[in-house]
Amino acid sequence: MRLNAMDHARHSRLNRMDLMSEAKRNVLVVGKGGREHALVWRLAQSPTAGTIYCAPGNAGTASDGVNLSFDGTDFDRMARFCLKEDIKLVVIGPEDLLALGLSDYLRRRGIKVFGPTQLAGRVESSKVFSKNLMRHADVPTAEFRIFDHPDAARTYVESRDYPVVVKADGLAAGKGVIVCKDAAEARRAVERIMVKEEFGQKVGRQIVVEKRLEGEEISLLALVGGRSILLLPPCQDHKAVGDGDTGPNTGGMGTYCPAPIGTAELLAAAEETVFVPIVHAMKRGRYPFGGVLFAGLMLTNQGHRVLEFNARFGDPETQVILMRLTSDLLVLLEATADETLGDLPEDAVQFDPRPAVCVVMCSGGYPGKYETGKMIQGLDAAAALPDVKVFHAGTKLNGERTVTDGGRVLGVTALGDTLADAKAKAYEAVKLIQFHGAHYRTDIADKALKEPKKIETDVPEKVLHPRFASMKRAEAEG
């Protein structure tokens, strides 16, 4: 049968539509926090993205994607859903699911996953494993000792002439790290973790006691896939609940990106002395890392030291990084999972030059006990502001109303021409949002707005700084 010109044109259009339809890729993001909302939001903007699901999600992911009725703990149900709905990529957000082996379970069923294996995830899920790995890989970190009995730990902390930090070995929802100012506090920390088992029986079977470091903290995240390491722009988080870094530590009260203290020199040194040796050591140990490797560094007078590693995107660091990302996130995550990160063209990784600031709004009482179910007002007014995105964390839908459902409720994020401008826009949006008991820090990004300090870095002589930049891809040894 011969086709006329109109038939040919229609046929070509249909073929193009079929190809486009085939190229659309459904994605599942696992988790329900601000990090997951940011991932869903940015993934949904990919030209090749199909439906972006979130399990279980929150009120924000319900708007930018499709929420599911189950969470990541139901491995079998999740695997069956992925196969039924032709999910091309699963992005695992929370660290506890990585520690439980969700990524391994899905991969065994032929499902592509962005996130490390259970063995590789020990870099976060076990402080003992992580510190021993750092020692083995010669990564700069604080002086430390490991204990499996409280008596020996008490004797050790009493013998120190400097303050220490006591860390439970396992995951404790961010509460298992106790920064102590003296031996009495350190003894109480040992008691809480190992004797009273406040954070769980398994979590406190072993502890790490390390020298308390003084300096300024910085968060560095890198995509790691195969032999390639792609360092993302540096961020600075605010852990303490109160202005001026006062009060107890939280999961993060806000952050900004890029952090001016994350100089090209520092990033070059971190690539050379932290990321490359750790990735190389894990590969040699036959538990290669793939996904996001997050290094929390303390910048001391003696140089940078690793406080801890995380095996997933940070929260609220993800919010400011993805607010600035202008290239296709789905392409980056798939290339990481496929171990083809090094094959991407240079223009595959681009960021808005403007800085971003995220202010976290919390429930009354957080990080202690807090109530949920409080109605949130002003979300539409805040979202209408230019260069502002309100990322949901502890929220859920109650009918048509959005209510609080966690300690950290919202991550109000803004871009600005300058860091001061981004901060002003973020707080302008914050002031439009109300819920009972809401509290937040008022000094996010102030550290960077003050006079910059000279930061020493451990820079090996062999590093040629000009060939490194905040977004330079480095080949890991192997």
C-alpha positions in Angstrom: 0.0 0.0 0.0 1.4 3.4 -1.0 1.2 6.3 1.5 0.6 9.8 0.4 2.5 12.8 1.9 0.0 13.3 4.7 0.1 9.6 5.6 3.9 9.7 5.6 3.9 12.8 7.9 1.3 11.2 10.3 3.3 7.9 10.3 6.5 9.8 11.1 4.8 11.6 14.0 3.5 8.4 15.4 6.9 6.7 15.1 8.5 9.7 17.0 5.8 9.5 19.6 6.3 5.8 20.0 10.1 6.3 20.4 9.5 9.1 22.9 7.0 7.0 24.8 9.5 4.1 24.9 12.2 6.5 26.2 10.1 7.7 29.1 11.3 6.0 32.2 9.3 5.5 35.4 11.3 6.1 38.6 10.6 5.2 42.2 12.1 7.3 45.0 12.0 5.6 48.4 11.5 7.7 51.6 9.3 10.4 52.9 11.5 13.4 53.9 12.7 16.6 52.4 15.5 14.9 50.6 13.0 12.7 48.8 10.8 15.6 47.9 13.7 17.4 46.3 14.6 14.2 44.4 11.1 13.7 43.1 10.8 17.4 42.2 14.0 17.5 40.2 13.6 14.0 38.6 10.1 15.0 37.4 11.7 17.8 35.3 13.8 15.3 33.3 12.7 15.3 29.6 12.8 11.5 29.6 11.1 10.9 32.9 7.8 9.0 33.0 5.9 8.8 36.3 7.9 9.6 39.4 6.6 7.5 42.3 7.5 8.0 46.0 7.1 5.3 48.7 5.6 6.4 51.0 6.2 10.1 50.3 4.6 13.2 51.9 2.3 16.0 51.0 5.0 17.6 48.8 5.8 14.5 46.8 2.1 13.9 46.3 2.1 17.2 44.4 5.2 16.7 42.4 4.9 12.9 41.9 2.7 10.0 42.8 2.7 8.6 46.4 2.4 4.9 47.1 0.7 3.3 50.1 3.7 1.2 51.3 7.2 2.1 52.4 10.6 0.6 51.8 10.4 -2.0 54.6 8.1 -4.2 52.5 10.8 -5.5 50.1 8.7 -8.0 48.3 5.8 -5.6 47.6 8.2 -3.0 46.4 9.9 -5.5 44.0 6.6 -6.7 42.6 5.5 -3.1 42.1 8.7 -2.2 40.3 8.4 -5.2 37.9 4.6 -4.5 37.3 5.0 -0.8 36.6 8.3 -1.1 34.6 10.3 1.0 37.0 13.6 1.8 35.3 15.4 3.1 38.4 14.9 3.0 42.2 16.5 5.8 44.2 16.8 4.9 47.9 16.9 7.9 50.2 17.0 6.7 53.9 20.1 5.1 55.3 18.2 2.5 57.4 16.9 0.9 54.3 20.3 0.7 52.7 21.5 -0.9 56.0 18.7 -3.5 55.8 19.8 -4.5 52.3 17.0 -3.1 50.1 19.3 -2.3 47.3 20.7 -5.9 47.2 17.2 -7.4 47.3 16.0 -5.3 44.3 19.1 -5.9 42.3 18.8 -9.7 42.7 15.4 -9.3 40.9 16.9 -7.4 38.0 15.8 -3.9 39.1 18.3 -1.0 38.7 19.0 0.8 41.9 20.8 4.0 42.8 22.4 3.3 46.1 25.2 1.2 47.6 25.0 -2.4 48.6 24.4 -3.4 52.2 28.2 -4.2 52.6 29.3 -0.9 51.1 26.6 1.0 53.2 28.5 0.0 56.3 30.6 3.1 55.7 27.6 4.8 57.4 25.7 2.1 59.2 28.7 1.1 61.3 30.9 3.7 63.0 33.4 1.0 63.9 33.7 -0.2 60.3 34.0 3.4 59.0 36.7 4.4 61.4 38.7 1.2 60.7 38.3 1.8 57.0 39.6 5.3 57.3 42.6 4.1 59.3 43.3 1.4 56.7 43.0 3.9 53.8 45.0 6.6 55.5 42.2 9.1 55.4 42.6 12.0 57.8 40.3 11.6 60.8 40.3 12.2 64.6 42.3 10.0 66.9 40.0 7.2 68.2 39.6 4.0 70.1 37.0 1.3 69.9 35.4 -0.4 72.9 33.0 -3.3 73.4 32.7 -3.0 77.2 31.6 0.0 79.2 34.3 -0.4 82.0 37.2 -0.1 79.5 35.5 2.8 77.9 35.0 4.7 81.2 38.6 4.2 82.1 39.8 5.5 78.8 37.6 8.7 78.8 38.7 9.5 82.4 42.4 9.3 81.3 42.0 11.8 78.4 43.2 15.4 78.9 41.0 16.6 76.1 37.2 16.4 75.4 35.9 13.5 73.4 33.0 12.4 71.2 31.2 9.1 72.0 29.6 7.4 69.1 27.3 4.4 69.1 28.4 1.9 66.4 25.1 1.5 64.6 22.4 3.7 63.2 20.5 5.7 65.8 18.4 8.2 63.8 21.1 10.8 64.2 21.1 10.6 68.0 23.9 8.2 68.6 26.8 10.8 68.5 27.3 12.6 71.8 29.7 15.5 71.9 31.1 15.8 75.4 32.8 18.8 77.1 34.4 16.8 79.9 35.0 13.3 81.3 31.8 13.4 83.4 29.7 13.9 80.2 31.7 11.2 78.4 31.0 8.7 81.2 27.3 9.5 81.0 27.4 9.1 77.3 29.0 5.6 77.7 26.3 4.8 80.2 23.5 5.9 77.9 24.7 4.0 74.9 26.2 0.8 76.4 24.4 0.2 79.7 21.0 1.8 79.4 20.9 1.0 75.7 18.9 4.2 75.0 19.5 3.8 71.2 18.9 0.1 71.0 20.6 -3.1 72.1 22.5 -3.8 68.9 23.4 -0.1 68.2 25.4 0.1 71.4 27.3 -3.2 71.5 30.4 -1.3 70.4 31.3 2.4 70.6 33.9 4.7 69.1 35.5 7.3 71.4 37.4 9.9 69.5 39.1 13.2 70.2 36.8 16.1 69.9 37.8 18.4 67.0 37.4 22.1 66.8 36.8 24.1 63.6 34.3 24.7 60.9 32.3 21.9 59.3 31.6 21.4 55.6 29.5 18.8 53.7 31.0 17.3 50.6 28.9 14.9 48.4 30.2 12.9 45.5 28.5 10.7 42.9 30.5 7.4 42.7 30.0 5.0 39.9 32.6 2.4 38.9 35.9 4.2 38.5 34.5 7.7 38.5 34.0 10.2 41.3 32.0 13.4 40.6 32.3 15.9 43.4 29.2 18.1 43.9 29.2 21.7 45.1 30.2 22.1 48.8 27.5 22.9 51.4 27.5 23.9 55.0 24.8 22.5 57.3 23.6 23.8 60.7 23.2 20.9 63.1 22.4 22.7 66.4 18.8 23.6 67.0 19.4 27.2 68.1 20.9 30.4 66.7 24.7 30.6 67.1 25.0 26.8 67.1 23.4 26.5 70.6 21.3 23.7 72.0 21.2 20.0 71.1 22.0 18.6 67.7 19.3 17.9 65.2 19.1 16.3 61.7 19.9 19.7 60.2 18.3 23.1 60.7 19.3 24.5 57.4 22.1 24.8 54.9 23.5 26.8 52.0 25.4 26.1 48.8 28.0 26.7 47.7 29.9 27.2 50.9 32.7 29.7 50.4 35.1 27.8 52.7 34.9 25.0 50.1 37.7 26.4 48.1 39.2 24.8 45.0 42.2 23.9 47.1 40.1 22.2 49.7 38.1 20.3 47.1 41.3 19.2 45.4 42.6 18.0 48.7 39.4 16.2 49.6 39.3 14.4 46.3 42.9 13.3 46.7 43.0 12.4 50.4 39.4 11.4 51.2 37.3 10.3 48.3 39.8 8.5 46.1 41.4 6.5 48.9 38.1 5.4 50.4 36.6 4.4 47.1 39.8 2.5 46.2 39.9 0.8 49.6 36.3 -0.4 49.3 36.9 -1.7 45.8 40.0 -3.6 47.0 37.9 -5.0 49.8 35.4 -6.3 47.3 32.5 -4.2 48.5 32.7 -1.4 45.9 30.7 1.7 46.6 28.1 3.0 44.1 25.8 5.9 44.7 26.3 9.1 46.8 29.2 9.2 49.2 28.8 12.0 51.7 31.8 13.2 53.7 31.3 15.4 56.7 34.6 17.3 57.2 35.9 19.4 60.1 38.3 22.1 59.0 40.8 22.4 61.8 43.9 24.4 62.3 45.9 21.3 61.4 43.9 20.6 58.2 40.7 18.8 57.2 39.5 15.7 59.1 36.7 13.4 58.3 34.0 13.3 61.0 31.8 10.7 59.3 30.7 9.2 56.0 27.1 8.9 54.9 26.1 6.5 52.1 23.2 8.6 50.7 22.1 12.1 49.9 22.2 14.4 52.8 19.2 16.3 54.2 19.0 19.3 53.9 22.1 19.4 51.6 20.1 17.7 48.8 17.6 20.6 48.8 20.1 23.3 48.0 22.2 21.2 45.6 19.2 20.2 43.5 17.8 23.7 43.7 21.0 24.8 41.8 21.2 21.8 39.5 20.2 22.8 35.9 21.2 19.6 34.1 19.2 16.3 33.9 19.3 14.6 37.3 17.9 11.3 35.9 20.8 11.1 33.4 23.3 11.6 36.3 21.7 9.0 38.6 21.3 6.4 35.8 24.9 6.9 34.7 26.0 6.4 38.3 24.0 3.2 38.6 25.3 2.0 35.2 28.9 2.9 36.1 29.1 5.1 33.0 29.5 8.4 34.9 32.9 8.9 33.3 31.4 8.7 29.8 29.1 11.7 30.2 30.0 14.9 28.3 31.2 17.8 30.3 27.9 19.7 29.8 26.0 16.9 31.5 26.7 18.5 34.9 25.7 22.1 35.2 24.6 24.3 38.1 22.9 27.7 38.4 25.7 30.1 39.4 23.4 31.6 42.0 23.7 30.4 45.6 20.9 28.7 47.5 19.8 28.8 51.1 17.5 26.3 52.9 15.8 27.1 56.2 14.2 24.2 58.0 10.9 24.8 59.9 10.4 22.4 62.8 7.6 21.2 65.1 7.4 22.7 68.6 9.6 20.7 70.9 11.9 19.2 68.2 14.5 17.6 68.6 12.7 16.4 71.7 9.1 15.3 71.9 6.7 17.0 69.6 3.1 16.8 68.5 1.9 16.2 64.9 -1.3 16.9 63.0 -0.9 20.7 63.1 -2.5 22.5 60.1 0.0 24.3 57.9 -1.0 27.6 56.3 0.7 29.9 53.8 2.2 27.3 51.6 0.7 28.7 48.4 1.8 32.2 49.2 5.4 31.1 49.9 5.5 29.0 46.7 4.3 32.0 44.6 7.5 33.9 45.4 10.1 33.9 42.6 13.1 31.5 43.0 11.5 29.8 46.0 10.7 26.1 46.5 9.1 24.8 49.7 10.3 21.2 50.2 8.1 19.1 52.4 9.7 16.7 55.0 7.4 15.9 58.0 4.0 16.5 56.3 1.0 14.6 55.2 -2.4 15.3 53.6 -5.4 15.2 55.8 -8.2 15.5 53.2 -7.3 18.7 51.4 -5.3 20.1 54.2 -1.6 19.8 54.7 -0.6 19.0 58.3 2.6 18.3 60.2 3.8 14.7 60.5 7.4 14.9 61.8 10.0 16.9 63.7 11.5 18.7 60.7 8.5 19.8 58.7 9.5 22.0 55.8 12.8 23.0 54.0 12.1 26.5 52.6 14.7 27.0 49.9 15.6 30.0 47.7 18.0 31.1 45.0 19.5 34.6 45.1 22.0 36.7 43.1 24.1 36.7 46.2 24.1 34.6 49.4 22.6 37.5 51.3 19.9 37.7 48.7 19.1 34.0 48.8 18.9 34.2 52.6 16.5 37.1 52.5 14.3 35.3 50.0 14.2 32.2 52.0 13.2 34.0 55.2 10.6 36.1 53.3 9.0 32.8 52.4 9.4 31.3 55.9 7.5 34.3 57.4 4.5 33.5 55.1 4.1 30.0 56.6 2.4 29.3 59.9 1.7 26.2 62.0 1.3 25.8 65.7 4.7 25.6 67.5 6.7 26.3 64.4 10.3 27.2 65.1 13.5 27.7 63.0 16.9 29.2 63.2 17.3 32.8 62.0 21.0 32.7 61.2 21.3 30.2 58.4 24.2 31.2 56.1 25.5 33.9 58.5 28.8 32.1 58.9 29.5 32.6 55.2 28.4 36.3 55.3 30.9 37.1 58.0 34.6 37.9 57.2 36.1 34.7 55.7 38.6 32.8 57.7 41.8 31.2 56.5 41.3 27.5 56.3 44.3 25.1 56.3 44.1 22.0 54.1 46.0 18.8 53.9 47.1 19.2 50.2 49.5 16.6 48.9 52.4 18.1 46.9 51.5 15.9 43.9 48.1 17.6 43.4 48.0 20.2 40.7 45.2 22.5 41.9 44.3 24.1 38.6 43.1 20.8 37.1 40.6 20.5 39.9 37.3 22.3 40.2 34.2 21.9 42.3 32.6 19.9 39.5 35.7 18.1 38.1 35.4 14.4 37.5 38.3 12.4 39.0 39.2 8.9 38.1 39.5 6.7 41.2 42.5 4.5 41.4 41.7 0.9 40.7 
